[in-house]
């Protein structure tokens, strides 16, 4: 007796299920990938804003005018004897169709004022 191991009976209801599953899963995987890229860009934007805030705080502490950065709003003020710089930028989703939906990323930095050094008063040096 010889068994035919190469012939597998097919059920009629299973035809095309792989195509349907792929059609449903591929857009979900694409959306998750886009979301991960956007979250990564939010982190990169935060690091960039932190650098801008640190530079603005240092420049303001030395009495130097800050250079504006395109797309970034920087606020300077003095809090408890420290120069405080806050940098903000709006980050939109990577795909069109979300309108004005997005996040405002903020970073803050502080610096000690160096007014004596800026004014030329270095103290009683040797």
DRENPA-3360 file (N, C-alpha, C; in nm, 2 decimals, always signed):
BEGIN
1 = XXXXXXXX = +0.08/-0.12/+0.00/+0.00/+0.00/+0.00/+0.09/+0.12/+0.00 ~ +0.06/+0.22/-0.08/+0.14/+0.34/-0.10/+0.05/+0.46/-0.06 ~ +0.11/+0.54/+0.04/+0.04/+0.66/+0.08/+0.09/+0.78/+0.00 ~ +0.00/+0.86/-0.05/+0.04/+0.98/-0.12/+0.06/+1.09/-0.02 ~ +0.19/+1.12/+0.02/+0.22/+1.22/+0.12/+0.23/+1.36/+0.06 ~ +0.23/+1.37/-0.07/+0.25/+1.50/-0.14/+0.11/+1.57/-0.16 ~ +0.01/+1.50/-0.15/-0.12/+1.55/-0.18/-0.19/+1.59/-0.05 ~ -0.22/+1.72/-0.03/-0.29/+1.76/+0.10/-0.42/+1.81/+0.05;
9 = XXXXXXXX = -0.53/+1.76/+0.11/-0.66/+1.81/+0.07/-0.68/+1.95/+0.11 ~ -0.74/+2.03/+0.03/-0.76/+2.17/+0.06/-0.90/+2.19/+0.10 ~ -0.92/+2.28/+0.19/-1.05/+2.32/+0.23/-1.09/+2.44/+0.14 ~ -1.21/+2.45/+0.10/-1.25/+2.56/+0.01/-1.25/+2.70/+0.09 ~ -1.27/+2.69/+0.22/-1.29/+2.82/+0.29/-1.15/+2.89/+0.32 ~ -1.04/+2.82/+0.29/-0.91/+2.88/+0.32/-0.85/+2.96/+0.21 ~ -0.91/+2.96/+0.10/-0.86/+3.02/-0.02/-0.85/+3.18/+0.00 ~ -0.73/+3.23/-0.02/-0.71/+3.38/-0.01/-0.69/+3.43/+0.13;
17 = XXXXXXXX = -0.68/+3.35/+0.23/-0.67/+3.40/+0.36/-0.53/+3.47/+0.38 ~ -0.43/+3.41/+0.32/-0.29/+3.47/+0.33/-0.29/+3.61/+0.28 ~ -0.36/+3.63/+0.17/-0.36/+3.77/+0.10/-0.44/+3.86/+0.19 ~ -0.55/+3.82/+0.25/-0.63/+3.90/+0.34/-0.55/+3.94/+0.47 ~ -0.48/+3.84/+0.52/-0.41/+3.86/+0.64/-0.29/+3.96/+0.61 ~ -0.23/+3.95/+0.50/-0.12/+4.04/+0.46/-0.17/+4.18/+0.44 ~ -0.29/+4.19/+0.38/-0.35/+4.32/+0.35/-0.39/+4.39/+0.48 ~ -0.42/+4.31/+0.59/-0.45/+4.37/+0.72/-0.33/+4.40/+0.80;
25 = XXXXXXXX = -0.23/+4.32/+0.79/-0.11/+4.33/+0.88/-0.01/+4.43/+0.83 ~ +0.01/+4.44/+0.70/+0.11/+4.53/+0.64/+0.08/+4.68/+0.68 ~ -0.04/+4.73/+0.66/-0.06/+4.87/+0.71/-0.04/+4.89/+0.85 ~ -0.07/+4.79/+0.94/-0.05/+4.81/+1.08/+0.10/+4.82/+1.11 ~ +0.18/+4.73/+1.05/+0.32/+4.73/+1.07/+0.38/+4.87/+1.02 ~ +0.33/+4.92/+0.91/+0.37/+5.04/+0.85/+0.34/+5.16/+0.95 ~ +0.22/+5.16/+1.01/+0.18/+5.26/+1.10/+0.27/+5.26/+1.23 ~ +0.30/+5.14/+1.28/+0.38/+5.12/+1.40/+0.53/+5.17/+1.36;
33 = XXXXXXXX = +0.58/+5.14/+1.25/+0.71/+5.19/+1.21/+0.71/+5.34/+1.20 ~ +0.61/+5.40/+1.14/+0.60/+5.55/+1.13/+0.59/+5.61/+1.27 ~ +0.52/+5.55/+1.36/+0.51/+5.60/+1.50/+0.64/+5.59/+1.57 ~ +0.71/+5.48/+1.55/+0.85/+5.47/+1.61/+0.94/+5.58/+1.56 ~ +0.94/+5.60/+1.43/+1.03/+5.70/+1.37/+0.99/+5.84/+1.43 ~ +0.86/+5.87/+1.45/+0.82/+6.00/+1.50/+0.86/+6.01/+1.64 ~ +0.85/+5.91/+1.72/+0.89/+5.92/+1.86/+1.04/+5.94/+1.87 ~ +1.12/+5.88/+1.78/+1.26/+5.90/+1.78/+1.29/+6.04/+1.74;
41 = XXXXXXXX = +1.21/+6.10/+1.65/+1.24/+6.24/+1.61/+1.20/+6.33/+1.72 ~ +1.10/+6.30/+1.81/+1.07/+6.38/+1.92/+1.19/+6.38/+2.02 ~ +1.26/+6.27/+2.04/+1.38/+6.26/+2.12/+1.49/+6.34/+2.07 ~ +1.51/+6.33/+1.94/+1.62/+6.41/+1.87/+1.59/+6.56/+1.88 ~ +1.46/+6.60/+1.87/+1.42/+6.74/+1.88/+1.45/+6.79/+2.02 ~ +1.42/+6.70/+2.12/+1.45/+6.74/+2.26/+1.60/+6.77/+2.28 ~ +1.68/+6.68/+2.23/+1.83/+6.70/+2.25/+1.87/+6.83/+2.18 ~ +1.82/+6.85/+2.06/+1.85/+6.98/+1.99/+1.81/+7.10/+2.07;
49 = XXXXXXXX = +1.68/+7.09/+2.12/+1.63/+7.21/+2.20/+1.71/+7.22/+2.33 ~ +1.76/+7.12/+2.39/+1.84/+7.13/+2.51/+1.97/+7.20/+2.48 ~ +2.03/+7.17/+2.37/+2.15/+7.23/+2.32/+2.13/+7.38/+2.30 ~ +2.02/+7.41/+2.23/+1.98/+7.56/+2.21/+1.96/+7.63/+2.34 ~ +1.89/+7.57/+2.44/+1.86/+7.63/+2.56/+1.99/+7.65/+2.64 ~ +2.08/+7.55/+2.64/+2.21/+7.57/+2.71/+2.29/+7.68/+2.65 ~ +2.30/+7.69/+2.52/+2.37/+7.79/+2.45/+2.31/+7.93/+2.48 ~ +2.18/+7.94/+2.48/+2.11/+8.07/+2.51/+2.14/+8.11/+2.65;
57 = XXXXXXXX = +2.13/+8.02/+2.75/+2.15/+8.05/+2.89/+2.30/+8.10/+2.91 ~ +2.40/+8.03/+2.85/+2.54/+8.07/+2.86/+2.56/+8.20/+2.80 ~ +2.50/+8.23/+2.68/+2.52/+8.36/+2.62/+2.46/+8.47/+2.70 ~ +2.34/+8.45/+2.75/+2.27/+8.55/+2.83/+2.35/+8.57/+2.96 ~ +2.41/+8.47/+3.02/+2.48/+8.48/+3.14/+2.61/+8.56/+3.12 ~ +2.66/+8.56/+3.00/+2.78/+8.64/+2.97/+2.75/+8.78/+2.91 ~ +2.62/+8.80/+2.89/+2.58/+8.93/+2.84/+2.58/+8.94/+2.69 ~ +2.59/+8.83/+2.62/+2.60/+8.83/+2.48/+2.46/+8.81/+2.42;
65 = XXXXXXXX = +2.43/+8.88/+2.31/+2.29/+8.86/+2.25/+2.28/+8.72/+2.19 ~ +2.17/+8.65/+2.21/+2.15/+8.52/+2.16/+2.12/+8.52/+2.01 ~ +2.16/+8.42/+1.94/+2.13/+8.41/+1.80/+2.01/+8.33/+1.78 ~ +1.91/+8.38/+1.71/+1.78/+8.31/+1.69/+1.80/+8.18/+1.61 ~ +1.73/+8.08/+1.64/+1.74/+7.95/+1.57/+1.60/+7.93/+1.50 ~ +1.60/+7.91/+1.37/+1.47/+7.90/+1.30/+1.39/+7.78/+1.35 ~ +1.26/+7.81/+1.37/+1.16/+7.71/+1.42/+1.17/+7.69/+1.57 ~ +1.25/+7.76/+1.64/+1.26/+7.75/+1.79/+1.23/+7.88/+1.86;
73 = XXXXXXXX = +1.15/+7.87/+1.96/+1.12/+7.99/+2.04/+1.20/+7.98/+2.17 ~ +1.27/+8.08/+2.21/+1.36/+8.08/+2.33/+1.31/+8.20/+2.42 ~ +1.28/+8.17/+2.54/+1.25/+8.27/+2.64/+1.36/+8.27/+2.75 ~ +1.40/+8.39/+2.78/+1.50/+8.41/+2.88/+1.45/+8.49/+3.00 ~ +1.48/+8.45/+3.12/+1.44/+8.52/+3.24/+1.54/+8.49/+3.35 ~ +1.53/+8.56/+3.46/+1.61/+8.54/+3.57/+1.53/+8.48/+3.69 ~ +1.57/+8.37/+3.74/+1.50/+8.30/+3.85/+1.60/+8.26/+3.96 ~ +1.58/+8.32/+4.08/+1.66/+8.29/+4.19/+1.81/+8.31/+4.17;
81 = XXXXXXXX = +1.84/+8.42/+4.09/+1.98/+8.45/+4.07/+2.04/+8.38/+3.95 ~ +1.97/+8.29/+3.88/+2.02/+8.22/+3.77/+1.95/+8.27/+3.64 ~ +2.02/+8.26/+3.53/+1.96/+8.29/+3.40/+1.89/+8.16/+3.36 ~ +1.76/+8.17/+3.32/+1.69/+8.05/+3.28/+1.65/+8.07/+3.13 ~ +1.68/+7.97/+3.05/+1.64/+7.97/+2.91/+1.55/+7.85/+2.88 ~ +1.44/+7.88/+2.82/+1.35/+7.77/+2.78/+1.33/+7.78/+2.63 ~ +1.36/+7.66/+2.56/+1.35/+7.65/+2.42/+1.23/+7.56/+2.39 ~ +1.15/+7.61/+2.29/+1.03/+7.53/+2.25/+1.02/+7.52/+2.10;
89 = XXXXXXXX = +0.97/+7.41/+2.05/+0.94/+7.38/+1.91/+0.82/+7.29/+1.90 ~ +0.74/+7.32/+1.79/+0.63/+7.23/+1.77/+0.67/+7.12/+1.67 ~ +0.64/+7.00/+1.70/+0.67/+6.89/+1.61/+0.54/+6.82/+1.56 ~ +0.52/+6.82/+1.43/+0.40/+6.77/+1.37/+0.42/+6.62/+1.33 ~ +0.31/+6.55/+1.32/+0.33/+6.41/+1.28/+0.39/+6.40/+1.14 ~ +0.45/+6.28/+1.11/+0.52/+6.27/+0.98/+0.43/+6.25/+0.86 ~ +0.30/+6.21/+0.89/+0.21/+6.19/+0.78/+0.11/+6.31/+0.77 ~ +0.07/+6.34/+0.65/-0.03/+6.44/+0.62/-0.16/+6.39/+0.66;
97 = XXXXXXXX = -0.25/+6.48/+0.69/-0.39/+6.44/+0.72/-0.42/+6.45/+0.87 ~ -0.32/+6.49/+0.95/-0.35/+6.50/+1.09/-0.37/+6.65/+1.13 ~ -0.37/+6.74/+1.04/-0.40/+6.88/+1.06/-0.29/+6.94/+1.15 ~ -0.33/+7.01/+1.25/-0.24/+7.08/+1.34/-0.20/+6.99/+1.47 ~ -0.23/+6.86/+1.46/-0.21/+6.77/+1.57/-0.06/+6.75/+1.58 ~ -0.01/+6.76/+1.70/+0.14/+6.74/+1.72/+0.17/+6.77/+1.87 ~ +0.30/+6.78/+1.89/+0.35/+6.81/+2.03/+0.44/+6.93/+2.03 ~ +0.43/+7.00/+2.14/+0.53/+7.11/+2.16/+0.64/+7.05/+2.26;
105 = XXXXXXXX = +0.76/+7.04/+2.21/+0.87/+6.99/+2.28/+0.94/+7.11/+2.35 ~ +0.97/+7.09/+2.48/+1.03/+7.20/+2.56/+1.16/+7.15/+2.62 ~ +1.26/+7.24/+2.63/+1.38/+7.20/+2.71/+1.42/+7.33/+2.78 ~ +1.48/+7.31/+2.90/+1.52/+7.42/+2.99/+1.66/+7.41/+3.04 ~ +1.73/+7.52/+3.05/+1.87/+7.52/+3.10/+1.89/+7.64/+3.18 ~ +1.98/+7.64/+3.28/+2.02/+7.75/+3.37/+2.17/+7.77/+3.36 ~ +2.20/+7.90/+3.39/+2.34/+7.94/+3.39/+2.36/+8.04/+3.50 ~ +2.48/+8.05/+3.56/+2.51/+8.15/+3.66/+2.55/+8.28/+3.59;
113 = XXXXXXXX = +2.49/+8.39/+3.62/+2.54/+8.52/+3.55/+2.68/+8.55/+3.58 ~ +2.75/+8.60/+3.48/+2.89/+8.63/+3.48/+2.90/+8.78/+3.46 ~ +2.82/+8.86/+3.54/+2.82/+9.01/+3.51/+2.95/+9.07/+3.54 ~ +3.02/+9.03/+3.65/+3.15/+9.09/+3.68/+3.25/+9.07/+3.57 ~ +3.25/+8.95/+3.51/+3.35/+8.92/+3.40/+3.31/+9.00/+3.28 ~ +3.18/+9.02/+3.25/+3.14/+9.09/+3.13/+3.17/+9.24/+3.15 ~ +3.15/+9.29/+3.27/+3.18/+9.43/+3.29/+3.33/+9.47/+3.30 ~ +3.41/+9.37/+3.31/+3.55/+9.39/+3.31/+3.61/+9.39/+3.46;
121 = XXXXXX = +3.52/+9.36/+3.56/+3.56/+9.36/+3.70/+3.60/+9.21/+3.73 ~ +3.72/+9.18/+3.72/+3.77/+9.04/+3.75/+3.80/+9.03/+3.89 ~ +3.78/+9.13/+3.98/+3.81/+9.12/+4.12/+3.95/+9.16/+4.15 ~ +4.00/+9.13/+4.26/+4.13/+9.17/+4.31/+4.23/+9.06/+4.27 ~ +4.27/+9.05/+4.14/+4.36/+8.95/+4.10/+4.50/+8.99/+4.13 ~ +4.60/+8.91/+4.10/+4.74/+8.94/+4.13/+4.80/+9.04/+4.04;
% end
